[in-house]
Amino acid sequence: MAEIKPIEEPKDSVVMEDSYGMVSRRSFLSWLSLGWGAFGAALATLGAAFQRFLFPNVLREPPQQFRAGFPLDYTEGAVDTRFTDKFGVWIVRGYDPITNQNGIFALSTICTHLGCTPNWLDSEVKFKCPCHGSGFYKTGVNFEGPAPRPLERYRIVLAEDGQILIDKSRKFQFEKGEWTNSEAFLKV
């Protein structure tokens, strides 16, 4: 009688099937582990995105104090906008009717209506808020639109080396009578 040899399956096949055409247990478990691995990777990606959501970019603020150069760097009667993007400050040199003197002051770039950033319109000699149309004179006093009060001023003093030092942590408000404070206006 002839000897019957069992049929051996090739070991390099991707999906191993038994003699009945069914997937083997080993093959099934390897595919199952691949599925769980993909699920774990997707879950890790979602976890990383959620962690990024918990720590927004707001934690990286510019410094509250900075040096803005020397007083002679500023033109009489002009609004300097070079610190608008980085520090949120306009520096104005000219006559201030509040103090009745010539000098330099630093204005906040935040509209007192709803917090938008007004634009300096050199041709119209005013700050104009694009959100709701508030207008401010060069001094920061509001004259049109829904803004309820003038722009805030920041502390401005001379540092030991003669440069202008602006401190955004100290604000001065017109309606409280703080614009006449010696640190709200730099006499030159």
C-alpha positions as CSV (number, residue, x, y, z in Angstrom):
1,M,0.0,0.0,0.0
2,A,1.2,3.5,-0.8
3,E,2.1,5.8,1.9
4,I,0.0,8.9,2.2
5,K,1.9,12.0,3.0
6,P,0.2,15.0,4.7
7,I,0.0,18.1,2.5
8,E,2.4,20.7,3.8
9,E,1.5,24.4,3.3
10,P,4.2,26.8,2.2
11,K,5.6,28.7,5.1
12,D,6.0,32.0,3.1
13,S,2.3,32.5,2.4
14,V,0.8,35.6,3.9
15,V,-2.5,34.0,5.0
16,M,-2.2,30.5,6.1
17,E,-5.3,28.4,5.6
18,D,-5.9,24.9,6.8
19,S,-6.9,22.0,4.5
20,Y,-10.6,23.2,4.8
21,G,-9.9,26.7,3.5
22,M,-10.2,28.3,6.9
23,V,-7.8,30.9,8.3
24,S,-5.5,29.5,10.9
25,R,-5.5,30.7,14.5
26,R,-2.0,32.1,14.3
27,S,-2.8,34.1,11.2
28,F,-6.0,35.4,12.7
29,L,-4.2,36.5,15.9
30,S,-1.5,38.3,13.9
31,W,-4.2,40.3,12.0
32,L,-6.0,41.0,15.2
33,S,-2.8,42.4,16.8
34,L,-2.3,44.6,13.7
35,G,-5.8,46.0,14.2
36,W,-5.2,46.8,17.9
37,G,-1.9,48.4,17.0
38,A,-3.6,50.7,14.5
39,F,-6.3,51.5,17.1
40,G,-3.6,52.3,19.7
41,A,-1.7,54.6,17.2
42,A,-4.9,56.5,16.4
43,L,-5.7,56.8,20.1
44,A,-2.1,58.1,20.8
45,T,-2.5,60.7,18.1
46,L,-5.8,61.9,19.5
47,G,-4.2,62.1,23.0
48,A,-1.4,64.2,21.7
49,A,-3.8,66.6,20.0
50,F,-5.8,66.9,23.2
51,Q,-2.7,67.6,25.2
52,R,-1.8,70.4,22.7
53,F,-5.3,71.8,23.2
54,L,-4.7,72.1,26.9
55,F,-1.5,74.2,26.5
56,P,-2.3,77.0,24.0
57,N,0.2,79.5,22.5
58,V,-1.1,82.2,25.0
59,L,1.6,81.0,27.5
60,R,4.3,82.5,25.2
61,E,3.7,86.2,25.7
62,P,6.2,88.9,24.8
63,P,8.0,90.6,27.7
64,Q,6.0,93.3,29.6
65,Q,9.0,95.7,29.7
66,F,11.1,96.6,26.7
67,R,13.5,99.3,25.6
68,A,12.3,101.4,22.6
69,G,15.4,103.3,21.6
70,F,16.4,106.9,22.4
71,P,14.0,109.9,22.4
72,L,15.9,111.4,19.4
73,D,14.9,108.3,17.3
74,Y,11.3,109.6,17.2
75,T,10.1,112.3,14.8
76,E,8.1,115.2,16.2
77,G,4.4,114.9,15.5
78,A,4.6,111.3,14.3
79,V,3.2,108.0,15.4
80,D,5.8,105.2,15.4
81,T,4.2,101.8,14.6
82,R,7.3,99.5,14.7
83,F,6.4,98.0,18.0
84,T,2.7,97.4,17.1
85,D,3.0,93.7,16.1
86,K,5.6,92.5,18.6
87,F,4.6,94.4,21.7
88,G,1.1,96.0,21.0
89,V,2.3,99.5,21.5
90,W,2.2,102.8,19.5
91,I,4.8,105.4,20.4
92,V,3.7,109.0,19.8
93,R,5.9,112.1,20.0
94,G,4.3,115.5,19.9
95,Y,2.2,118.0,21.8
96,D,-0.2,116.5,24.4
97,P,-3.2,118.8,25.2
98,I,-3.8,116.8,28.4
99,T,-0.4,117.8,29.9
100,N,0.1,120.9,27.8
101,Q,3.6,119.8,27.0
102,N,5.7,118.2,24.2
103,G,6.8,114.7,24.9
104,I,6.5,111.0,24.1
105,F,3.8,108.6,25.3
106,A,3.0,104.9,24.6
107,L,-0.5,104.0,23.6
108,S,-2.1,100.5,23.8
109,T,-3.2,99.0,20.5
110,I,-6.3,97.5,22.0
111,C,-9.6,99.2,21.2
112,T,-11.6,100.1,24.3
113,H,-14.9,98.9,22.7
114,L,-14.4,95.2,22.2
115,G,-10.6,94.6,22.0
116,C,-9.9,94.8,18.3
117,T,-6.6,96.4,17.0
118,P,-7.2,99.8,15.4
119,N,-5.0,100.9,12.4
120,W,-3.0,104.1,12.3
121,L,-4.2,106.0,9.2
122,D,-1.4,108.5,8.5
123,S,-3.4,110.3,5.8
124,E,-6.4,110.9,8.1
125,V,-4.2,111.4,11.2
126,K,-6.2,109.1,13.4
127,F,-6.5,105.6,14.7
128,K,-9.5,103.7,13.2
129,C,-10.8,100.4,14.5
130,P,-11.8,98.1,11.6
131,C,-14.3,96.1,13.7
132,H,-16.9,98.7,14.6
133,G,-15.6,102.0,13.4
134,S,-14.3,103.6,16.5
135,G,-11.9,106.5,15.9
136,F,-9.2,107.9,18.1
137,Y,-7.1,111.0,17.8
138,K,-3.3,110.8,17.9
139,T,-3.5,111.4,21.6
140,G,-5.6,108.3,22.1
141,V,-8.9,110.2,22.9
142,N,-12.0,108.6,21.3
143,F,-14.1,110.8,19.0
144,E,-16.3,108.5,16.9
145,G,-17.8,105.1,17.0
146,P,-18.9,103.0,19.9
147,A,-15.6,103.1,21.9
148,P,-16.7,104.2,25.4
149,R,-13.3,105.7,26.5
150,P,-9.9,106.7,25.2
151,L,-7.0,104.2,24.6
152,E,-4.9,103.3,27.6
153,R,-1.4,104.6,28.0
154,Y,1.6,102.5,29.3
155,R,4.3,103.6,31.7
156,I,7.1,105.3,29.8
157,V,10.3,106.4,31.5
158,L,14.0,106.9,30.7
159,A,16.3,104.0,31.7
160,E,19.8,104.6,33.1
161,D,21.4,104.4,29.7
162,G,19.1,107.1,28.3
163,Q,16.8,104.8,26.3
164,I,13.1,104.8,26.6
165,L,11.7,102.0,28.8
166,I,8.1,101.0,28.3
167,D,6.3,98.9,31.0
168,K,3.1,97.4,29.8
169,S,2.2,96.0,33.3
170,R,1.4,99.6,34.4
171,K,-1.5,101.2,32.5
172,F,-2.9,104.7,32.8
173,Q,-6.6,105.5,32.0
174,F,-7.8,109.0,31.0
175,E,-11.2,108.7,32.7
176,K,-9.4,108.1,36.0
177,G,-7.3,111.2,35.6
178,E,-4.1,109.1,35.3
179,W,-2.8,110.6,32.1
180,T,-1.3,113.5,34.1
181,N,0.9,111.0,36.1
182,S,4.6,111.6,35.5
183,E,5.1,108.1,34.2
184,A,2.3,108.3,31.6
185,F,4.1,110.9,29.6
186,L,7.8,111.4,29.0
187,K,8.8,115.1,28.7
188,V,11.5,115.8,26.1
